[in-house]
Amino acid sequence: MSRDVLAPTPIIKRAIYATSFGIASIIPKSFLLLIGYLAGLIAWAFDSSGRKTVSQNLGLLMPECNTQSIDRMCKKTYTNFGIATAEMLLIPRLKAKHFENTQIIDPWKQMNDLPAQGPLIAVSIHCNWEIMPCVLNRLGFFKQCHSIALSHEDPSVDALFNKLRENMGVHSLLLDRAPLETLRTLKAGGILALIADRDYTNHGVAYPLGGGHMKIPVGPAALAIQTQAPILPVFACRVGVRNYAVIFGKYITADPNLPKRDQIPLILEQLAQTYERFLKTAPSQWVCFHKAFVENQDIDSESD
């Protein structure tokens, strides 16, 4: 999730979100996307500290790229985020026809029988994470699922986003109430959707990714081991302005013949490798306005 610059002013934050959702329901779609692009461009021009953080993250993700390439990707990160935000506001207006040109990349032919059935843990990265379930829902890949979401620390703003997600069959579980609900969902044969490339609990494990190390949350692996539900990596990227591609990774499953303590690192390593492939597919669509990689001393302290 990007930095919440409106957190110190909750009344203004509430008004901006409510107004944005209201305006998005009436103005032309193309105009709203243009506004999003321009907003991203303005943010890029004035956010010097953010540019530095994004460039550092992209440099570690893509160590083979030179400074000029990283600078171009940094600028695109801002404009892509602006477009993605505008796109999110449009979700209630987006029907199946809007996604008819979506490219589905499923090398292992895992999604032949639709809609998908649970128990299933679908994991993705901070890249078009709000529009992706809309694409999959509208195209019939799933009817209902549950997802874990961070609270905006304002019930009225949370309610706006809950309503948005309900429109595409997604029931939100707030992070602080999620542990029991996620188990219930999977044990009842449901689908659980997680954005799992970022450690919000500070209990993650650092794995090599690109030219650095990133902490991977343990949650998906622990849930897979507890419930024997398979993990399905999935990733959506924008192709141009109006079209999308959805990429499915290979199922990752727990091995019941191994001790639990041995299964978790095996699953996390596979997830880290998959996240790296996803991120490198569309690096400038990755929302990375925070420090994403860990310092070497943090890795050393974990191994002690």
Summary of the structure (lengths in Angstrom):
residues: 304
radius of gyration: 19.0
end to end distance: 30.3
largest distance: 57.0
contacts: 947
relative contact order: 0.16
helix: 50%
strand: 16%
